[in-house]
Amino acid sequence: MEHVKDAMAKGTWLTYRPDIKILDCTIRDGGLINNHMFEDGIVKAVYDALVKAGIDYMEMGYKADKKIFAQDEYGRWKYCDEDDIRRIVGDNATGTKISVMADAERTDYHNDILPKNESVVDAYRIATYIHQIPTALDMIKDAHDKGYETILQLMAVSIVQERELEEALQVFAETPVSAVYIVDSFGAFYSEQVRDLTVMYMKALEQTGKEVGIHAHNNQQLAYANTIEALIVGASRLDATMNGIGRGAGNCPLELIVGFLKNPKFHIRPILEAIRDVCEPLKAQMEWGYMVPYMITGQLNRHPRTAIAMRAGGAPTDYVKFYDGLMEEES
Amino acid sequence: MEHVKDAMAKGTWLTYRPDIKILDCTIRDGGLINNHMFEDGIVKAVYDALVKAGIDYMEMGYKADKKIFAQDEYGRWKYCDEDDIRRIVGDNATGTKISVMADAERTDYHNDILPKNESVVDAYRIATYIHQIPTALDMIKDAHDKGYETILQLMAVSIVQERELEEALQVFAETPVSAVYIVDSFGAFYSEQVRDLTVMYMKALEQTGKEVGIHAHNNQQLAYANTIEALIVGASRLDATMNGIGRGAGNCPLELIVGFLKNPKFHIRPILEAIRDVCEPLKAQMEWGYMVPYMITGQLNRHPRTAIAMRAGGAPTDYVKFYDGLMEEES
């Protein structure tokens, strides 16, 4: 059974891959469920656990434009004001970096992103759909010039044409970003597709020193499997959330990826504590995780918004009606 | 992006793989949660859905020895008496075959398994741990001589030594079984290990015409990913359950595998109906699916019984205490 031995050997090798960096987006992606209305106690508990667990990045939320998103509709982690972040992390004298996501066309980045020397934020993740790339490039330049690490999230890759994706990667190679993520916004990818995309991203960026990352969703119970697949092929930036919390079907569970890596840099026990103390109580107020409607949108390569609306509506378990409705649209 | 095209091509190829056979074990593996006490209405609804969905086999339960397992403690699907099965399926004039699982050392097979011409059962799946193989071989002979298709489930392969496994496969190659399953009883395997085991099983059985199957558990959210992995390498017998129902973390969800295959032989809509009408109401009485304690036993390659007991006990969310307890045992 030599093949099995090879697999084991790869496992051991992974143990010592120093390039692996985990970004926890429990509060950021979880915030998409509750309009970013997490109380300070919850955010602090997550932060403390991530620091103890040795997680590389904690993403606090979005840097949304207050002129577009009214403050009476969203919690503070929609905006990530400096004072709010500092109330949780102080000067953040820890090994865990702080990141914030900035959506193209939804961020007043020139005004709202402070110079790095006035901020405890370490990195901005610029999230962009393919048609917003010109704006994203200006956002990257702005944040980079202000002194931040910049990271690029090209959203919804499962609906991007191959030729456009190749062009986009060539453009990204010229930017100062430290990493480019494969973002499976719709939870539509199978592991083979993730493997091939990872190879494609790595090839496009190999001369630049930039790293490849993976952000997966669990619509088809593949978020963790796809994350491992990308990792094995060479991705080194891994997104995860505690207990898989996140919009719709949720994300790659942090406890699974840390348990898999067996990397001495990471510790699972503080994560289990936070799942017990933070995620379990949240389940009474928020819903996330694999459910049939999310599977259906994932398999159809569609945004989960219809499935989210269905779960919040009057017939949250009428999977047949939901399926029939989408099938009618497809035909 | 040629690799992606290859992946797509494989997907299309899968569409027409006529050797793929799905066995639904909703009632059999789900019965491990409720001591096999399903009402007839539920079993009938599952049967009707599977027939409509074009699923190849429905597994009804176990053929347990009534001298070992008292009938006042278990429901009728622990024993699968002929009359009980016929009350659901009549003469089963459908394309869905009926299978029953028979555990080595827990079945009075000589007496309780009728000759095939007196039974509506099509196949017996003989489940055996490695040390019970001599008994399993006699059970296979008995059921085969009586006229049944026989299928072999070697349990808990993740704790079987490689040399013993190779010997076992050589022995199985000499039996009349139609298929041998890779059974990940503890939900311990990663996809690479499943791939290598599938290759090993196929190689050992390639001259015999026997097929390779996969029965996965979802402790690490990999039941479906591992099932696809085995399928792609060449396994053609796939176990699944509706909505992943099954002991502990549950099984590979039938809706996911049918959605993936896009095989015209299978239909997803009757499965969605049954999930809505059968599985959703059951959730009020039975618990299954991914949870942290099952992840922990899976990663430690242990039987889920401690995790099941923990969930049924007084501290069902104290994941830290559970983890600490198992870590202490390991040290």
Interface residues (C-beta under 8 A of the other chain):
Chain A: M1 H3 V4 D6 A7 K10 G11 E162 L165 E166 Y190 S191 E192 Q193 R195 D196 L197 V199 M200 N218 Q220 Q221 L222 A223 Y224 A225 I228 E229 I232 N243 P253 E255 L256 G259 F260 I268 R269 L272 E273 I275 R276 E280 Y290 V292 M295 I296 Q299 T317 D318 Y319 V320 Y323 D324
Chain B: M1 H3 V4 D6 A7 K10 G11 E162 L165 E166 Y190 S191 E192 Q193 R195 D196 L197 V199 M200 N218 Q220 Q221 L222 A223 Y224 A225 I228 E229 I232 N243 P253 E255 L256 G259 F260 I268 R269 L272 E273 I275 R276 E280 Y290 V292 M295 I296 Q299 T317 D318 Y319 V320 Y323 D324
